[in-house]
């Protein structure tokens, strides 16, 4: 079973370097084009179902794929972006200036330390694992699926899936990227096949 972890297309806040978190920011014009190209790039990766974050930017991306492949979209609030609390709407530079102590503590231990009013990495992984388990239950662990989510959420989820692989050091997923993971229902193991594929949106 292949699981395609897909990040939504570009938004205005992505361009501005602002932390979106749980803010419901839609795709911009470039993001819409990226989502269309992404859907075309998924032609070689047919799926039986699409599970998506309920935030607009993810749903807009999922709908492009769903319409092209004629498959159902399952909205899952557990797949929304990390909630960054008071940091949402700020750039990293603004955060480091306004919350220097909180930022240092979070950067050193995001698993247990949350941004003010936000979530820890452990909390995010816990809700995402519930979503993955529900998707595996629905599919029986034997159907290829797409999961449309967000940059930090996907990075945390891949980190969890690859927790027994010491070679995985940094995880970066760009807008409209596809990260492919294989799931073995017999061993219940995950294997990373491809990370951050954006070849479908590169202008030739």
N, C-alpha and C positions, 0 to 999 in steps of 0.2 A: 504494500500500500504506500502510495506517495502522498505526502502532505506538502502542498505548495503554500509557503508563508509569504504573503504579498503585502507590501507597504503601499498605502494610498498614494495618489499623485500629489503634485505640488500645490501648496496654498500660499497666500500672500504672507502669512506669518513665517513659513519656511524661508522665503526670500529675505525677510527682515531679521531672521535669526531669533525669533521670539518663541518661547516655550508655549506650546499649545495645550498639552495635557488634556484635561477633560473639556476644555472650551470647544464649542462646536463650530469650527471654522471650515467653510466649504472649499472645494477645489477652485483654483483660479483658472484662467483660460489655458495656461500651459498645462496645468494639472489635468484638465479635461482631455487635452490632446494626448498626454501621457497615458491616461487611463484607456483611451481608445487603442493606442499602440500596444499597451499591455494586454488588452483583450485579444488583439491579433496575435501577440506573442504566445498566448495560451492555447492557440489552435493546435499546437503540437503536444499540448498537455491537457487532454480532455479530462474533465472531472464530473463526478456524479452529483455533487452538492457544493455549495459555497457557504461558508460560515463567516459572518462579518461582524465587526464592531458596529455598534449602533450609531456612532458619530457620523455626521453627514459626509465628511471627506472619505471615509472608508466605504460607506454605503454607495456613494456615487461611483466609486471605483469598482465595487463588487457588481453593481448593476450593469456596467459595461461588459463584464465577463459573462454574467448571467444571461444577458440578452443575446450575446453572440453564440453561446453554447446551449442556450435554451434549458438552463438548469435553475433549480430553485435556490433562493438565498435565505439562509437562516440567520436572522439578526441575533447577536449574542452580546449583551451588555458586559459580560465578563472579559470581552476582548478589547475594550476601550483602552485608550492610551493611559499611561501612568498619570495619576493625579499628582500634580506638582504643587498644589495648594497656592500659597501666596506668591510663588514664583511664576505662575502662569501669566503670560503676556509680557514677561521680561526677557531680556537677552542674558546670556551667561555672564557677560561683563557687568551688567546692571546687578545681577544676583550676587556676584562676588564682592561688589562694592557695598550693596545694601545689607547683605547677610553673610559677612565674611566667616564668622564662627560657625554658623549653621551649615554653610556650604562646605567648609573643611571637614566637619564631622560627617556630613552626608557622603562626600567624595571618598572618605576613608572607609566607610562602612555602610553602603547603601542597602545592604541586606537587612539591617536592623534599625537604621536611622532614616527617618522620613523628612522631606522638606516640610517647613511649617505648614500644617494643615493638609499635608499630602500623604502619600503611601510609601511604605518601604518596598524594597525589591521582593522580599519574602511574601508580602501581601499580594503583590501583583502576580507573582508566579502561582500562588495558591488559587487565585480566581481563574487564571489562564489554564491551569491544569484541569480544573473543573470543566472548562469549556472543551478542552481536548478530549477528556474522558467521555463527555456527552457526545461529541462528534464520533468517537470510536464506537460508542454504544449504538448510535443510530446506524452507522455503516457496517457494524460488525467487524471493523478493523480490516476490511477487505476491498474498499472502494477508494479510488484516488479522489482527493478533495482539495479545495482551496480554502485558505483561511486569510481573510483580509483584515489587517490590523495596522499597527503604528510602529514607528521606529524603535522607541525604547521598549515597548511591550514585546515586539518580536525579538529584540536582542536578549531580553531577560528570558524569553521562552526558549530560544536556541541554547542559551547558556545552561538552562535546566536540562534540556534534552541531551546535551553533550557533556553533562557533568562528570562522566567517567572518562572523558577524552582529554588528556593533558595538553594535546596539541592545539586546542582551541584557545587562543589568547585574546584576540580582539574581534568583536562582532559589530560590523557596520552594515546597515541596510539603507539604501538610498530610496528616494521617492520612486514609486512604480517598479520596484525591484521584486524579483522572485527568488526565494530561497527554498531549495528542495530538500526535504527530509524523507527518508524511507522508514516506514514502521513495520516491524515484523510482529504479527499478532501471536505467533507461537512463543517467541522469547520476550515479547513486549519491549524490545530494544529499538532505539532510534539511531539512524545513521545519516549524517550530513552528506548529501550528494553534491550540492552546489549552493554557493552563497552569493547573494547580492547580484544576480544576473540582471543587467540593464541593457543587454544587447538589442532588445526589441524597441527601445526608445532612442537609440543613437541615430541621429540624422545622417544618412549616407550621402 
